[in-house]
């Protein structure tokens, strides 16, 4: 929604992080991009951390 708001009001998206490392330009990111990537990483990490309780599954059967 932030990107859509910036495009509608400013005509472009504001980039918050833009840096160069030894002549290599890293892609620019804004807060919305970081939130999407962070959320995806958190979902993947959580899927590996969830553990089923075997006793609970036997009781439900």
PDB file of N, CA, C and O in Angstrom:
ATOM      1  N   UNK A   1       0.823  -1.185   0.000  1.00  0.00           N
ATOM      2  CA  UNK A   1       0.000   0.000   0.000  1.00  0.00           C
ATOM      3  C   UNK A   1       0.870   1.252   0.000  1.00  0.00           C
ATOM      4  O   UNK A   1       0.502   2.267  -0.592  1.00  0.00           O
ATOM      5  N   UNK A   2       2.014   1.182   0.659  1.00  0.00           N
ATOM      6  CA  UNK A   2       2.905   2.336   0.701  1.00  0.00           C
ATOM      7  C   UNK A   2       3.424   2.690  -0.678  1.00  0.00           C
ATOM      8  O   UNK A   2       3.498   3.866  -1.034  1.00  0.00           O
ATOM      9  N   UNK A   3       3.787   1.668  -1.466  1.00  0.00           N
ATOM     10  CA  UNK A   3       4.262   1.925  -2.825  1.00  0.00           C
ATOM     11  C   UNK A   3       3.161   2.540  -3.678  1.00  0.00           C
ATOM     12  O   UNK A   3       3.423   3.466  -4.446  1.00  0.00           O
ATOM     13  N   UNK A   4       1.935   2.040  -3.554  1.00  0.00           N
ATOM     14  CA  UNK A   4       0.812   2.586  -4.322  1.00  0.00           C
ATOM     15  C   UNK A   4       0.558   4.036  -3.927  1.00  0.00           C
ATOM     16  O   UNK A   4       0.295   4.877  -4.787  1.00  0.00           O
ATOM     17  N   UNK A   5       0.634   4.332  -2.639  1.00  0.00           N
ATOM     18  CA  UNK A   5       0.435   5.708  -2.171  1.00  0.00           C
ATOM     19  C   UNK A   5       1.518   6.625  -2.727  1.00  0.00           C
ATOM     20  O   UNK A   5       1.217   7.714  -3.214  1.00  0.00           O
ATOM     21  N   UNK A   6       2.787   6.189  -2.657  1.00  0.00           N
ATOM     22  CA  UNK A   6       3.878   7.001  -3.199  1.00  0.00           C
ATOM     23  C   UNK A   6       3.705   7.238  -4.691  1.00  0.00           C
ATOM     24  O   UNK A   6       3.900   8.356  -5.168  1.00  0.00           O
ATOM     25  N   UNK A   7       3.340   6.193  -5.435  1.00  0.00           N
ATOM     26  CA  UNK A   7       3.156   6.368  -6.883  1.00  0.00           C
ATOM     27  C   UNK A   7       2.002   7.314  -7.193  1.00  0.00           C
ATOM     28  O   UNK A   7       2.087   8.110  -8.128  1.00  0.00           O
ATOM     29  N   UNK A   8       0.924   7.234  -6.415  1.00  0.00           N
ATOM     30  CA  UNK A   8      -0.234   8.089  -6.666  1.00  0.00           C
ATOM     31  C   UNK A   8       0.044   9.539  -6.299  1.00  0.00           C
ATOM     32  O   UNK A   8      -0.396  10.449  -7.001  1.00  0.00           O
ATOM     33  N   UNK A   9       0.767   9.766  -5.207  1.00  0.00           N
ATOM     34  CA  UNK A   9       0.974  11.137  -4.740  1.00  0.00           C
ATOM     35  C   UNK A   9       2.242  11.780  -5.270  1.00  0.00           C
ATOM     36  O   UNK A   9       2.267  12.988  -5.502  1.00  0.00           O
ATOM     37  N   UNK A  10       3.311  10.988  -5.470  1.00  0.00           N
ATOM     38  CA  UNK A  10       4.591  11.554  -5.880  1.00  0.00           C
ATOM     39  C   UNK A  10       4.988  11.185  -7.305  1.00  0.00           C
ATOM     40  O   UNK A  10       5.843  11.836  -7.905  1.00  0.00           O
ATOM     41  N   UNK A  11       4.367  10.144  -7.842  1.00  0.00           N
ATOM     42  CA  UNK A  11       4.723   9.691  -9.177  1.00  0.00           C
ATOM     43  C   UNK A  11       5.876   8.701  -9.191  1.00  0.00           C
ATOM     44  O   UNK A  11       6.241   8.194 -10.252  1.00  0.00           O
ATOM     45  N   UNK A  12       6.460   8.416  -8.024  1.00  0.00           N
ATOM     46  CA  UNK A  12       7.545   7.447  -7.904  1.00  0.00           C
ATOM     47  C   UNK A  12       7.586   6.928  -6.476  1.00  0.00           C
ATOM     48  O   UNK A  12       6.980   7.502  -5.572  1.00  0.00           O
ATOM     49  N   UNK A  13       8.308   5.836  -6.290  1.00  0.00           N
ATOM     50  CA  UNK A  13       8.446   5.233  -4.967  1.00  0.00           C
ATOM     51  C   UNK A  13       9.727   5.749  -4.329  1.00  0.00           C
ATOM     52  O   UNK A  13      10.767   5.819  -4.983  1.00  0.00           O
ATOM     53  N   UNK A  14       9.652   6.107  -3.069  1.00  0.00           N
ATOM     54  CA  UNK A  14      10.823   6.602  -2.346  1.00  0.00           C
ATOM     55  C   UNK A  14      11.654   5.409  -1.878  1.00  0.00           C
ATOM     56  O   UNK A  14      11.131   4.494  -1.242  1.00  0.00           O
ATOM     57  N   UNK A  15      12.942   5.423  -2.193  1.00  0.00           N
ATOM     58  CA  UNK A  15      13.850   4.358  -1.761  1.00  0.00           C
ATOM     59  C   UNK A  15      14.549   4.787  -0.481  1.00  0.00           C
ATOM     60  O   UNK A  15      15.025   5.916  -0.366  1.00  0.00           O
ATOM     61  N   UNK A  16      14.604   3.889   0.459  1.00  0.00           N
ATOM     62  CA  UNK A  16      15.204   4.201   1.750  1.00  0.00           C
ATOM     63  C   UNK A  16      16.625   3.679   1.877  1.00  0.00           C
ATOM     64  O   UNK A  16      17.440   4.286   2.572  1.00  0.00           O
ATOM     65  N   UNK A  17      16.939   2.578   1.227  1.00  0.00           N
ATOM     66  CA  UNK A  17      18.274   2.009   1.315  1.00  0.00           C
ATOM     67  C   UNK A  17      18.831   1.879  -0.097  1.00  0.00           C
ATOM     68  O   UNK A  17      18.268   1.174  -0.934  1.00  0.00           O
ATOM     69  N   UNK A  18      19.924   2.553  -0.347  1.00  0.00           N
ATOM     70  CA  UNK A  18      20.576   2.510  -1.651  1.00  0.00           C
ATOM     71  C   UNK A  18      22.073   2.676  -1.411  1.00  0.00           C
ATOM     72  O   UNK A  18      22.523   3.763  -1.048  1.00  0.00           O
ATOM     73  N   UNK A  19      22.844   1.618  -1.608  1.00  0.00           N
ATOM     74  CA  UNK A  19      24.275   1.733  -1.353  1.00  0.00           C
ATOM     75  C   UNK A  19      25.082   0.980  -2.396  1.00  0.00           C
ATOM     76  O   UNK A  19      24.567   0.127  -3.119  1.00  0.00           O
ATOM     77  N   UNK A  20      26.356   1.318  -2.450  1.00  0.00           N
ATOM     78  CA  UNK A  20      27.307   0.718  -3.379  1.00  0.00           C
ATOM     79  C   UNK A  20      28.394   0.018  -2.566  1.00  0.00           C
ATOM     80  O   UNK A  20      28.815   0.521  -1.524  1.00  0.00           O
ATOM     81  N   UNK A  21      28.847  -1.142  -3.043  1.00  0.00           N
ATOM     82  CA  UNK A  21      29.875  -1.897  -2.343  1.00  0.00           C
ATOM     83  C   UNK A  21      30.949  -2.302  -3.340  1.00  0.00           C
ATOM     84  O   UNK A  21      30.709  -3.146  -4.203  1.00  0.00           O
ATOM     85  N   UNK A  22      32.130  -1.706  -3.230  1.00  0.00           N
ATOM     86  CA  UNK A  22      33.272  -1.996  -4.111  1.00  0.00           C
ATOM     87  C   UNK A  22      32.880  -1.904  -5.585  1.00  0.00           C
ATOM     88  O   UNK A  22      33.208  -2.791  -6.374  1.00  0.00           O
ATOM     89  N   UNK A  23      32.192  -0.851  -5.947  1.00  0.00           N
ATOM     90  CA  UNK A  23      31.803  -0.632  -7.330  1.00  0.00           C
ATOM     91  C   UNK A  23      30.565  -1.384  -7.774  1.00  0.00           C
ATOM     92  O   UNK A  23      30.132  -1.244  -8.918  1.00  0.00           O
ATOM     93  N   UNK A  24      29.997  -2.170  -6.895  1.00  0.00           N
ATOM     94  CA  UNK A  24      28.788  -2.925  -7.221  1.00  0.00           C
ATOM     95  C   UNK A  24      27.594  -2.245  -6.586  1.00  0.00           C
ATOM     96  O   UNK A  24      27.597  -1.975  -5.385  1.00  0.00           O
ATOM     97  N   UNK A  25      26.568  -1.966  -7.382  1.00  0.00           N
ATOM     98  CA  UNK A  25      25.372  -1.288  -6.884  1.00  0.00           C
ATOM     99  C   UNK A  25      24.361  -2.314  -6.400  1.00  0.00           C
ATOM    100  O   UNK A  25      23.832  -3.095  -7.191  1.00  0.00           O
ATOM    101  N   UNK A  26      24.094  -2.311  -5.098  1.00  0.00           N
ATOM    102  CA  UNK A  26      23.093  -3.198  -4.504  1.00  0.00           C
ATOM    103  C   UNK A  26      21.719  -2.660  -4.859  1.00  0.00           C
ATOM    104  O   UNK A  26      21.541  -1.442  -4.848  1.00  0.00           O
ATOM    105  N   UNK A  27      20.729  -3.501  -5.174  1.00  0.00           N
ATOM    106  CA  UNK A  27      19.389  -3.009  -5.497  1.00  0.00           C
ATOM    107  C   UNK A  27      18.803  -2.171  -4.355  1.00  0.00           C
ATOM    108  O   UNK A  27      18.973  -2.501  -3.182  1.00  0.00           O
ATOM    109  N   UNK A  28      18.131  -1.113  -4.704  1.00  0.00           N
ATOM    110  CA  UNK A  28      17.529  -0.225  -3.705  1.00  0.00           C
ATOM    111  C   UNK A  28      16.257  -0.855  -3.148  1.00  0.00           C
ATOM    112  O   UNK A  28      15.465  -1.444  -3.883  1.00  0.00           O
ATOM    113  N   UNK A  29      16.077  -0.720  -1.846  1.00  0.00           N
ATOM    114  CA  UNK A  29      14.905  -1.264  -1.169  1.00  0.00           C
ATOM    115  C   UNK A  29      14.208  -0.159  -0.399  1.00  0.00           C
ATOM    116  O   UNK A  29      14.840   0.807   0.028  1.00  0.00           O
ATOM    117  N   UNK A  30      12.914  -0.305  -0.225  1.00  0.00           N
ATOM    118  CA  UNK A  30      12.189   0.590   0.665  1.00  0.00           C
ATOM    119  C   UNK A  30      11.585  -0.246   1.792  1.00  0.00           C
ATOM    120  O   UNK A  30      11.716  -1.470   1.795  1.00  0.00           O
ATOM    121  N   UNK A  31      10.941   0.391   2.725  1.00  0.00           N
ATOM    122  CA  UNK A  31      10.423  -0.303   3.900  1.00  0.00           C
ATOM    123  C   UNK A  31       9.398  -1.368   3.513  1.00  0.00           C
ATOM    124  O   UNK A  31       9.365  -2.430   4.135  1.00  0.00           O
ATOM    125  N   UNK A  32       8.572  -1.118   2.517  1.00  0.00           N
ATOM    126  CA  UNK A  32       7.572  -2.108   2.098  1.00  0.00           C
ATOM    127  C   UNK A  32       8.251  -3.373   1.580  1.00  0.00           C
ATOM    128  O   UNK A  32       7.818  -4.482   1.895  1.00  0.00           O
ATOM    129  N   UNK A  33       9.313  -3.214   0.786  1.00  0.00           N
ATOM    130  CA  UNK A  33      10.048  -4.374   0.285  1.00  0.00           C
ATOM    131  C   UNK A  33      10.645  -5.175   1.439  1.00  0.00           C
ATOM    132  O   UNK A  33      10.570  -6.404   1.452  1.00  0.00           O
ATOM    133  N   UNK A  34      11.237  -4.478   2.405  1.00  0.00           N
ATOM    134  CA  UNK A  34      11.853  -5.160   3.543  1.00  0.00           C
ATOM    135  C   UNK A  34      10.807  -5.895   4.379  1.00  0.00           C
ATOM    136  O   UNK A  34      11.083  -6.979   4.891  1.00  0.00           O
ATOM    137  N   UNK A  35       9.618  -5.326   4.523  1.00  0.00           N
ATOM    138  CA  UNK A  35       8.559  -5.973   5.304  1.00  0.00           C
ATOM    139  C   UNK A  35       8.075  -7.250   4.620  1.00  0.00           C
ATOM    140  O   UNK A  35       7.832  -8.255   5.287  1.00  0.00           O
ATOM    141  N   UNK A  36       7.934  -7.218   3.303  1.00  0.00           N
ATOM    142  CA  UNK A  36       7.493  -8.405   2.561  1.00  0.00           C
ATOM    143  C   UNK A  36       8.534  -9.519   2.676  1.00  0.00           C
ATOM    144  O   UNK A  36       8.187 -10.665   2.960  1.00  0.00           O
ATOM    145  N   UNK A  37       9.792  -9.190   2.459  1.00  0.00           N
ATOM    146  CA  UNK A  37      10.856 -10.193   2.541  1.00  0.00           C
ATOM    147  C   UNK A  37      10.989 -10.714   3.971  1.00  0.00           C
ATOM    148  O   UNK A  37      11.147 -11.916   4.182  1.00  0.00           O
ATOM    149  N   UNK A  38      10.924  -9.812   4.952  1.00  0.00           N
ATOM    150  CA  UNK A  38      11.008 -10.233   6.353  1.00  0.00           C
ATOM    151  C   UNK A  38       9.867 -11.151   6.745  1.00  0.00           C
ATOM    152  O   UNK A  38      10.075 -12.127   7.466  1.00  0.00           O
ATOM    153  N   UNK A  39       8.665 -10.851   6.281  1.00  0.00           N
ATOM    154  CA  UNK A  39       7.515 -11.703   6.568  1.00  0.00           C
ATOM    155  C   UNK A  39       7.639 -13.069   5.926  1.00  0.00           C
ATOM    156  O   UNK A  39       7.290 -14.079   6.537  1.00  0.00           O
ATOM    157  N   UNK A  40       8.135 -13.110   4.696  1.00  0.00           N
ATOM    158  CA  UNK A  40       8.327 -14.396   4.017  1.00  0.00           C
ATOM    159  C   UNK A  40       9.372 -15.238   4.740  1.00  0.00           C
ATOM    160  O   UNK A  40       9.189 -16.444   4.905  1.00  0.00           O
ATOM    161  N   UNK A  41      10.458 -14.619   5.169  1.00  0.00           N
ATOM    162  CA  UNK A  41      11.491 -15.341   5.913  1.00  0.00           C
ATOM    163  C   UNK A  41      10.934 -15.851   7.234  1.00  0.00           C
ATOM    164  O   UNK A  41      11.217 -16.983   7.627  1.00  0.00           O
ATOM    165  N   UNK A  42      10.142 -15.031   7.925  1.00  0.00           N
ATOM    166  CA  UNK A  42       9.544 -15.450   9.196  1.00  0.00           C
ATOM    167  C   UNK A  42       8.590 -16.627   9.001  1.00  0.00           C
ATOM    168  O   UNK A  42       8.573 -17.543   9.824  1.00  0.00           O
ATOM    169  N   UNK A  43       7.799 -16.619   7.929  1.00  0.00           N
ATOM    170  CA  UNK A  43       6.888 -17.735   7.661  1.00  0.00           C
ATOM    171  C   UNK A  43       7.644 -19.030   7.388  1.00  0.00           C
ATOM    172  O   UNK A  43       7.267 -20.091   7.886  1.00  0.00           O
ATOM    173  N   UNK A  44       8.703 -18.943   6.602  1.00  0.00           N
ATOM    174  CA  UNK A  44       9.495 -20.137   6.308  1.00  0.00           C
ATOM    175  C   UNK A  44      10.166 -20.650   7.577  1.00  0.00           C
ATOM    176  O   UNK A  44      10.159 -21.853   7.839  1.00  0.00           O
ATOM    177  N   UNK A  45      10.744 -19.750   8.364  1.00  0.00           N
ATOM    178  CA  UNK A  45      11.395 -20.160   9.611  1.00  0.00           C
ATOM    179  C   UNK A  45      10.390 -20.790  10.561  1.00  0.00           C
ATOM    180  O   UNK A  45      10.697 -21.795  11.202  1.00  0.00           O
ATOM    181  N   UNK A  46       9.202 -20.220  10.663  1.00  0.00           N
ATOM    182  CA  UNK A  46       8.172 -20.752  11.560  1.00  0.00           C
ATOM    183  C   UNK A  46       7.708 -22.120  11.107  1.00  0.00           C
ATOM    184  O   UNK A  46       7.393 -22.969  11.941  1.00  0.00           O
ATOM    185  N   UNK A  47       7.658 -22.352   9.804  1.00  0.00           N
ATOM    186  CA  UNK A  47       7.213 -23.657   9.312  1.00  0.00           C
ATOM    187  C   UNK A  47       8.199 -24.760   9.680  1.00  0.00           C
ATOM    188  O   UNK A  47       7.797 -25.909   9.862  1.00  0.00           O
ATOM    189  N   UNK A  48       9.474 -24.432   9.790  1.00  0.00           N
ATOM    190  CA  UNK A  48      10.464 -25.418  10.213  1.00  0.00           C
ATOM    191  C   UNK A  48      10.462 -25.618  11.724  1.00  0.00           C
ATOM    192  O   UNK A  48      10.872 -26.672  12.209  1.00  0.00           O
ATOM    193  N   UNK A  49      10.009 -24.626  12.463  1.00  0.00           N
ATOM    194  CA  UNK A  49      10.048 -24.690  13.922  1.00  0.00           C
ATOM    195  C   UNK A  49       8.810 -25.310  14.543  1.00  0.00           C
ATOM    196  O   UNK A  49       8.854 -25.725  15.701  1.00  0.00           O
ATOM    197  N   UNK A  50       7.709 -25.386  13.811  1.00  0.00           N
ATOM    198  CA  UNK A  50       6.497 -25.930  14.413  1.00  0.00           C
ATOM    199  C   UNK A  50       6.643 -27.437  14.563  1.00  0.00           C
ATOM    200  O   UNK A  50       7.050 -28.138  13.636  1.00  0.00           O
ATOM    201  N   UNK A  51       6.305 -27.911  15.741  1.00  0.00           N
ATOM    202  CA  UNK A  51       6.432 -29.329  16.057  1.00  0.00           C
ATOM    203  C   UNK A  51       5.067 -29.838  16.475  1.00  0.00           C
ATOM    204  O   UNK A  51       4.408 -29.254  17.335  1.00  0.00           O
ATOM    205  N   UNK A  52       4.651 -30.930  15.860  1.00  0.00           N
ATOM    206  CA  UNK A  52       3.369 -31.516  16.241  1.00  0.00           C
ATOM    207  C   UNK A  52       3.544 -32.331  17.508  1.00  0.00           C
ATOM    208  O   UNK A  52       4.571 -32.978  17.712  1.00  0.00           O
ATOM    209  N   UNK A  53       2.540 -32.290  18.345  1.00  0.00           N
ATOM    210  CA  UNK A  53       2.534 -33.077  19.566  1.00  0.00           C
ATOM    211  C   UNK A  53       1.920 -34.437  19.235  1.00  0.00           C
ATOM    212  O   UNK A  53       0.721 -34.509  18.963  1.00  0.00           O
ATOM    213  N   UNK A  54       2.710 -35.523  19.252  1.00  0.00           N
ATOM    214  CA  UNK A  54       2.168 -36.837  18.872  1.00  0.00           C
ATOM    215  C   UNK A  54       1.012 -37.284  19.765  1.00  0.00           C
ATOM    216  O   UNK A  54       0.098 -37.956  19.288  1.00  0.00           O
ATOM    217  N   UNK A  55       1.031 -36.932  21.032  1.00  0.00           N
ATOM    218  CA  UNK A  55      -0.052 -37.323  21.936  1.00  0.00           C
ATOM    219  C   UNK A  55      -1.356 -36.640  21.543  1.00  0.00           C
ATOM    220  O   UNK A  55      -2.422 -37.249  21.632  1.00  0.00           O
ATOM    221  N   UNK A  56      -1.286 -35.411  21.120  1.00  0.00           N
ATOM    222  CA  UNK A  56      -2.490 -34.672  20.732  1.00  0.00           C
ATOM    223  C   UNK A  56      -3.098 -35.257  19.460  1.00  0.00           C
ATOM    224  O   UNK A  56      -4.322 -35.295  19.331  1.00  0.00           O
ATOM    225  N   UNK A  57      -2.280 -35.709  18.529  1.00  0.00           N
ATOM    226  CA  UNK A  57      -2.827 -36.274  17.289  1.00  0.00           C
ATOM    227  C   UNK A  57      -3.470 -37.632  17.541  1.00  0.00           C
ATOM    228  O   UNK A  57      -4.447 -37.972  16.873  1.00  0.00           O
ATOM    229  N   UNK A  58      -2.954 -38.420  18.485  1.00  0.00           N
ATOM    230  CA  UNK A  58      -3.559 -39.716  18.805  1.00  0.00           C
ATOM    231  C   UNK A  58      -4.913 -39.534  19.478  1.00  0.00           C
ATOM    232  O   UNK A  58      -5.837 -40.313  19.238  1.00  0.00           O
ATOM    233  N   UNK A  59      -5.037 -38.503  20.324  1.00  0.00           N
ATOM    234  CA  UNK A  59      -6.301 -38.248  21.015  1.00  0.00           C
ATOM    235  C   UNK A  59      -7.382 -37.799  20.052  1.00  0.00           C
ATOM    236  O   UNK A  59      -8.553 -38.126  20.246  1.00  0.00           O
ATOM    237  N   UNK A  60      -7.014 -37.055  19.014  1.00  0.00           N
ATOM    238  CA  UNK A  60      -8.010 -36.544  18.076  1.00  0.00           C
ATOM    239  C   UNK A  60      -8.498 -37.625  17.120  1.00  0.00           C
ATOM    240  O   UNK A  60      -9.539 -37.451  16.486  1.00  0.00           O
ATOM    241  N   UNK A  61      -7.785 -38.724  17.000  1.00  0.00           N
ATOM    242  CA  UNK A  61      -8.191 -39.792  16.078  1.00  0.00           C
ATOM    243  C   UNK A  61      -9.180 -40.638  16.732  1.00  0.00           C
ATOM    244  O   UNK A  61      -9.659 -41.602  16.135  1.00  0.00           O
TER     245      UNK A  61
END
